[in-house]
Amino acid sequence: MRILGIDLGSREVKIVLMEDDKIIKKQKISTMSFYRDYCSYDGKIIVDLDKLQIGHVDKAISTGYGRNNTDLNKFITINEIKAHVYGAFYQTDLEEFILLDVGGQDVKVVKVEKRVSTDLELNDKCAASCGRYLENMANVLEISLDEMSKYYENPVGLNSTCAVFSESELIGKIAEGVSLDSLCAGVNYSLYKRLKPLLTKFKGRKLVVSGGVANNTAIIEYLKNDYDEVIRVDDPQFNGAIGCCYYGSRFLK
């Protein structure tokens, strides 16, 4: 059985094709390009599977910001929490864990007990605790996001709680002659400080991290101080789309 999962994010669209519970195709497209080049509109978004070189699918499930705009004759929609939790089931085989998903524009924290989501915390109001914050700060430092994510020792203090004001604060630290290593570590640690209050209400030994920020080595190092085990899923940015496929294979007949 071929199952298609699409996570329609605000910045990128993630596509996963699964056949007999195995991932056979992964694709990531900017949101603008996806709608412009691979879709048409007729009251709902019509996804052109031929242009995506997907071919025949038995089931199609969508999640993310744009999930309710997709053609419901072709797609079944599920919310993002469900998609990311089922993605974590597929990628870890765990039954109990805390899930932290940090995307470009929001943060999700979900407590899972015996494969059931029992509590959650969301932050989609402030960019300072999301991946976009890291991107903006990397641009200020004129360094790649991947390079910046490596630094976690001796972080310079960055205390602003606003993404916009944080840029000005960072520029001030640059003018003071603070080393690039400490500046990068300071940016990473400031994001960790914003994530920690969302996590403190959840008690658990194992933390599963997904979303683009799961690729940030420094954030993972900081989180290791708070949990017995921090598990970064193999495909963090595709976790929602993987969860769509896994949900479809288990619950849709």
C-alpha positions in Angstrom: 0.0 0.0 0.0 1.3 3.4 -1.0 0.6 6.3 1.4 1.4 9.9 0.9 2.0 12.3 3.7 2.3 16.1 3.2 3.2 18.6 6.0 2.2 22.0 4.7 4.4 24.3 6.8 4.6 28.1 6.8 8.1 28.0 5.3 8.5 24.6 3.6 6.3 21.8 2.5 7.6 18.3 3.4 6.5 15.3 1.4 6.9 11.6 2.3 5.8 8.6 0.3 5.6 5.3 2.2 5.0 1.9 0.8 4.4 -1.1 3.0 5.6 0.9 6.0 8.9 1.9 4.4 9.8 5.4 3.3 10.5 5.3 -0.5 10.5 9.1 -1.2 11.2 12.3 0.7 11.0 15.7 -0.8 11.2 19.3 0.6 9.9 22.3 -1.3 9.6 25.9 -0.3 6.0 26.8 0.4 5.8 29.4 -2.3 7.3 27.1 -4.9 4.9 24.3 -3.9 1.8 26.3 -4.3 3.1 28.1 -7.5 4.6 25.1 -9.3 2.8 22.0 -8.1 -0.8 23.1 -7.3 -3.8 24.6 -8.9 -6.8 26.2 -7.2 -10.5 25.5 -7.5 -12.0 26.4 -4.2 -9.4 24.1 -2.6 -5.7 23.5 -3.3 -5.4 20.7 -5.9 -2.0 19.0 -5.6 -0.6 17.8 -8.9 0.9 14.4 -7.9 2.2 13.8 -11.4 4.3 17.0 -11.3 5.6 15.8 -7.9 6.5 12.5 -9.6 4.5 10.7 -6.9 2.3 8.5 -9.1 -0.6 6.4 -7.7 -1.3 6.5 -4.0 -3.9 4.5 -2.0 -4.2 7.1 0.8 -3.2 10.7 1.2 -3.0 12.6 4.5 -2.1 16.3 5.1 -1.2 18.3 8.1 0.4 21.7 8.9 -0.8 25.3 8.4 -2.2 24.6 5.0 -3.9 21.3 5.6 -7.5 22.6 5.5 -6.9 24.1 2.1 -6.1 20.8 0.4 -8.5 18.9 -1.8 -10.6 16.9 0.7 -11.6 14.4 -2.1 -8.0 13.3 -2.2 -6.6 14.2 1.2 -7.6 13.4 4.8 -6.5 16.0 7.2 -5.0 15.5 10.7 -3.8 18.1 13.2 -0.1 18.8 13.7 0.1 17.4 17.2 -1.2 14.0 16.0 1.1 14.0 13.0 4.2 14.7 15.0 3.4 12.2 17.7 2.8 9.5 15.2 6.0 10.5 13.4 7.8 10.0 16.7 6.2 6.6 17.1 7.5 5.5 13.7 11.0 6.8 14.2 11.6 5.8 17.8 9.3 2.8 18.7 8.8 4.5 22.1 5.5 4.4 24.0 6.2 7.1 26.6 8.2 10.3 26.0 8.1 14.1 25.9 8.0 15.4 22.4 9.6 18.8 21.6 9.0 20.0 18.1 10.6 23.4 17.2 9.6 24.6 13.8 10.3 27.8 11.9 7.4 29.6 13.5 6.0 27.6 16.4 6.9 25.3 19.2 5.0 22.2 20.4 5.6 20.2 23.5 3.6 17.0 24.0 3.6 14.5 26.8 2.9 10.9 25.6 2.0 8.1 28.0 1.3 4.6 26.8 1.1 5.9 23.2 -1.6 8.5 24.2 -1.0 12.2 24.2 -2.0 13.4 27.7 -0.9 17.0 27.8 0.5 19.7 25.5 1.9 23.2 25.4 2.1 25.4 22.3 3.8 28.6 21.5 2.9 30.1 18.2 2.8 33.8 19.2 6.5 34.8 19.5 9.3 34.2 16.9 11.9 34.5 19.6 11.4 30.8 20.6 11.3 29.4 17.1 13.7 28.5 14.3 13.1 31.8 12.5 14.9 33.5 15.5 18.1 31.4 14.8 17.9 32.2 11.1 17.7 35.9 11.8 20.6 35.8 14.3 22.8 33.8 11.9 22.2 36.4 9.3 23.3 39.1 11.7 26.5 37.2 12.4 27.0 36.5 8.7 27.4 32.8 9.4 25.6 29.7 8.3 22.9 28.2 10.5 24.7 24.9 10.6 27.9 26.5 11.7 26.3 28.6 14.4 24.5 25.5 15.8 27.9 23.9 16.8 28.7 26.4 19.6 27.5 25.9 23.1 30.4 26.7 25.4 30.9 30.1 27.1 27.7 31.7 25.8 27.5 35.5 26.0 24.5 36.7 27.9 21.6 37.8 25.7 18.6 38.8 27.8 16.1 40.3 25.4 12.8 38.4 25.2 11.9 39.9 21.8 13.3 38.6 18.5 13.6 42.1 17.1 15.3 43.6 20.1 17.6 40.5 20.3 19.2 41.5 17.0 20.1 45.0 18.4 21.5 43.4 21.5 23.6 41.0 19.5 25.0 43.8 17.4 25.9 45.6 20.6 27.8 42.5 21.7 29.6 42.4 18.4 30.7 46.0 18.8 32.1 45.1 22.3 34.4 42.6 20.6 32.9 39.4 22.0 34.3 36.4 20.1 32.2 34.7 17.4 32.2 31.4 19.3 30.6 33.1 22.4 28.2 35.0 20.3 27.0 31.9 18.6 26.7 30.0 21.9 24.8 33.0 23.3 22.2 32.8 20.5 21.8 29.1 21.0 21.6 29.4 24.8 19.0 32.2 24.6 16.7 30.0 22.6 17.2 27.1 25.1 16.2 29.5 27.9 13.0 30.3 26.1 12.2 26.7 25.5 12.8 25.6 29.1 9.7 27.1 30.6 7.6 25.2 28.1 9.3 22.0 29.2 9.4 22.4 32.9 5.7 21.4 33.4 6.3 18.0 31.9 7.9 15.3 33.9 9.6 12.6 32.0 12.9 10.8 31.5 13.1 10.7 27.7 12.8 13.7 25.4 12.3 13.2 21.7 13.2 16.2 19.6 11.9 16.9 16.1 11.6 19.9 13.8 14.4 21.8 12.1 15.9 22.9 15.4 16.6 19.3 16.2 19.6 19.7 13.9 21.1 22.3 16.3 23.8 20.5 18.2 24.0 23.2 20.9 20.3 23.0 21.8 20.6 19.2 22.1 23.7 19.6 24.4 21.8 22.0 26.7 18.7 19.7 26.8 20.9 16.8 27.9 21.3 18.5 31.3 17.5 18.2 31.9 16.7 14.7 30.7 18.1 11.2 31.2 18.0 10.7 27.4 17.5 13.1 24.5 16.6 11.4 21.2 17.0 13.3 18.0 14.8 11.6 15.4 16.6 10.6 12.1 14.4 12.8 9.9 13.4 15.7 12.2 12.1 18.0 9.5 10.0 15.3 7.9 8.6 14.0 11.2 5.1 15.5 10.5 4.8 14.0 7.0 6.1 10.7 8.3 3.5 10.8 11.0 0.8 11.4 8.4 1.9 8.2 6.6 2.1 6.2 9.7 -1.3 7.3 10.9 -2.8 6.4 7.5 -1.2 2.9 7.6 -2.6 2.2 11.1 -6.0 3.8 11.2 -7.4 4.4 7.7 -9.1 1.5 6.0 
